[in-house]
Amino acid sequence: MVFEGVSRGSLPGAARPEPRRDRVYEALLELISSQVLPPGRHLIEDELARHLSVSRQPVREALQRLDFEGWVDLRPGKGAFVHTPTEDETDQLFGVRALLETEAARLAAVGSSAPAGLDRLDHLCAAGEAAVAADDVAAAVDANATFHACVRELAGNTVLAELAVHVERRVRRYYTPIVHQAWVEHRELIAAIAHGDGTRAERVMRAHTVDARTRFPPRTPS
């Protein structure tokens, strides 16, 4: 079963009402980016509608949007399938991620990072290290994503942050950042930011993100 182990009807909530098609879109995007629906998976409208407790119409609209954004392939006469990226697509994505994250690290270092921000980075790094020691993949992934989000927040560039979030969501499907070396580099980055050393922060983040393409183990479907 495609949705084995996933709670039925789990559309994400919202602080204010959203169109149902948007909530279905967000639910399907999360299922794809987290690999509950892995690359190549045939997406059947009726099955998706039953799982999300909606009609087929918002599912169809969400799939069209996901096709436009490159998450899904709509094949005439065959249906919808989760997009399987090529090697070139993956390399390009990691390249863009490296550029965005490196600039975020530099800005965070040369800006006036408050002690509270540095304390939060230290706390997130400790949480990631504990997750690695416990071989807790989910906790390591969450800590890693939050750590990078915190660096982007300290950078103070909202446009960069918005672009990076979009790219990071796509990257999620490719690797699990659980190796010990990743968190060693996080510690080095914290030190660079704490000392206001933009050049060092750039260097650490560049190595951290560029090497991710080959160093981190590929994710397997959930």
C-alpha positions in Angstrom: 0.0 0.0 0.0 1.2 3.5 -0.9 0.0 5.0 2.4 0.8 2.2 4.8 1.7 3.7 8.2 0.4 7.2 7.2 -2.6 8.5 9.0 -5.7 8.9 6.9 -7.0 12.3 6.0 -4.0 14.1 7.3 -4.3 17.4 5.5 -2.1 20.1 7.0 -3.9 22.6 9.2 -3.8 26.3 8.8 -4.2 29.4 10.9 -6.8 30.7 8.5 -9.0 28.9 5.9 -7.3 27.9 2.7 -8.8 26.6 -0.5 -9.0 22.9 -0.4 -6.9 22.5 -3.5 -4.0 24.3 -1.8 -4.2 22.1 1.3 -4.2 19.0 -0.9 -1.3 20.4 -2.8 0.7 20.9 0.4 -0.2 17.4 1.6 1.0 15.8 -1.6 4.1 17.9 -1.8 5.1 16.8 1.7 4.4 13.1 0.8 6.6 13.5 -2.3 9.5 15.5 -0.7 9.6 13.1 2.3 9.6 10.1 -0.1 6.5 8.5 1.3 5.6 8.8 -2.4 9.0 8.0 -4.0 10.3 8.8 -7.5 8.5 6.9 -10.2 5.4 6.2 -8.0 2.2 6.0 -10.0 -0.3 8.5 -8.5 -3.9 7.4 -8.8 -6.4 10.2 -8.3 -9.1 8.0 -6.6 -6.6 6.5 -4.2 -5.2 9.9 -3.3 -8.7 11.4 -2.9 -9.7 8.6 -0.5 -6.5 8.9 1.6 -7.0 12.7 1.9 -10.8 12.5 2.4 -11.5 14.8 -0.5 -13.1 14.6 -4.0 -11.0 14.0 -7.1 -11.2 17.6 -8.3 -8.8 19.2 -5.8 -6.4 16.2 -6.3 -6.5 16.7 -10.0 -5.8 20.5 -9.6 -2.9 19.8 -7.2 -1.4 17.2 -9.6 -1.5 19.8 -12.4 0.3 22.3 -10.2 2.9 19.8 -9.1 3.5 18.8 -12.7 4.1 22.5 -13.6 6.6 22.8 -10.7 8.5 19.6 -11.7 7.4 17.4 -8.8 5.1 15.2 -10.9 5.1 14.0 -14.5 1.6 13.9 -16.2 1.9 11.4 -19.0 -1.0 11.4 -21.6 -2.9 8.1 -21.5 -0.9 6.8 -18.5 -1.6 9.2 -15.6 0.6 11.0 -13.0 3.9 9.8 -11.7 6.3 11.2 -9.1 9.1 12.8 -11.1 12.4 11.0 -11.2 15.3 13.5 -11.4 18.2 13.0 -13.8 21.8 13.2 -12.7 22.1 16.6 -14.3 19.1 17.9 -12.4 20.4 16.7 -9.1 23.9 18.2 -9.7 22.3 21.5 -10.6 20.1 21.5 -7.6 23.0 20.8 -5.2 25.0 23.6 -7.0 22.3 26.1 -6.4 21.9 25.0 -2.8 25.6 25.5 -2.2 25.5 29.1 -3.6 22.5 30.0 -1.4 23.7 28.4 1.8 27.3 29.8 1.4 26.0 33.3 1.0 23.7 32.8 4.0 26.7 31.7 6.1 28.7 34.7 5.1 25.9 37.2 5.9 25.3 35.5 9.2 29.0 35.9 10.1 29.4 39.5 9.0 26.1 40.6 10.5 25.5 41.3 14.2 24.4 37.9 15.3 22.7 38.1 18.7 23.9 35.7 21.4 20.4 34.1 21.4 20.9 33.1 17.8 24.3 31.5 18.5 22.9 29.7 21.5 20.1 28.3 19.3 22.6 27.1 16.7 24.6 25.4 19.5 21.5 23.8 20.9 20.5 22.5 17.4 23.9 21.2 16.8 23.8 19.3 20.1 20.5 17.8 19.1 21.8 16.7 15.8 24.9 15.1 17.4 22.7 13.2 19.8 20.5 12.0 16.9 23.5 10.7 15.0 24.7 8.9 18.2 21.3 7.3 18.6 21.0 6.6 14.8 17.7 8.5 14.8 17.4 9.5 11.2 14.2 11.5 11.5 15.6 13.6 14.4 18.8 14.2 12.5 17.0 15.3 9.4 14.8 17.7 11.5 17.7 19.1 13.4 19.7 19.7 10.2 16.9 21.5 8.4 16.2 23.7 11.5 20.0 24.4 11.9 20.2 25.7 8.3 17.0 27.6 8.7 18.5 29.3 11.7 21.6 30.3 9.8 19.5 31.8 7.1 17.5 33.7 9.7 20.7 35.1 11.1 21.7 36.1 7.6 18.8 38.6 7.5 18.0 38.3 3.8 14.4 37.3 3.3 14.6 36.7 -0.4 17.6 34.4 0.0 15.8 32.6 2.8 12.6 32.0 0.6 14.7 30.7 -2.3 16.7 28.4 0.0 13.6 26.9 1.6 12.3 26.0 -1.9 15.6 24.4 -2.9 16.1 22.6 0.5 12.7 21.0 0.1 13.8 19.5 -3.2 17.1 18.4 -1.7 15.3 16.5 1.1 14.4 13.7 -1.2 18.1 12.9 -2.1 20.0 12.4 1.1 19.9 11.9 4.8 22.2 14.3 6.7 23.1 12.0 9.5 26.8 11.4 9.1 29.0 12.6 11.9 31.2 14.8 9.7 28.2 17.1 8.8 27.8 18.0 12.5 31.6 18.6 12.9 31.2 21.2 10.1 28.2 22.7 11.8 30.4 23.3 14.9 33.0 24.9 12.7 30.4 27.2 11.2 29.1 28.3 14.6 32.7 29.2 15.5 33.1 31.3 12.3 29.8 33.1 12.9 30.6 33.8 16.5 33.9 35.4 15.5 32.4 37.4 12.7 34.6 35.7 10.2 32.7 35.8 6.9 35.5 34.2 4.8 35.8 31.3 7.1 32.0 30.8 7.3 31.9 30.8 3.5 34.7 28.2 3.3 33.1 25.9 5.8 29.6 26.1 4.3 30.9 25.7 0.7 32.7 22.4 1.7 29.7 21.3 3.7 27.2 21.8 0.8 29.3 21.0 -2.2 30.5 17.7 -0.7 26.9 16.7 0.2 26.3 15.5 -3.3 28.8 12.6 -3.0 29.3 12.2 0.7 25.8 11.9 2.2 24.1 8.5 1.7 21.1 8.5 -0.7 17.7 8.4 0.9 15.6 5.3 0.6 11.8 5.4 0.3 10.0 5.6 3.7 
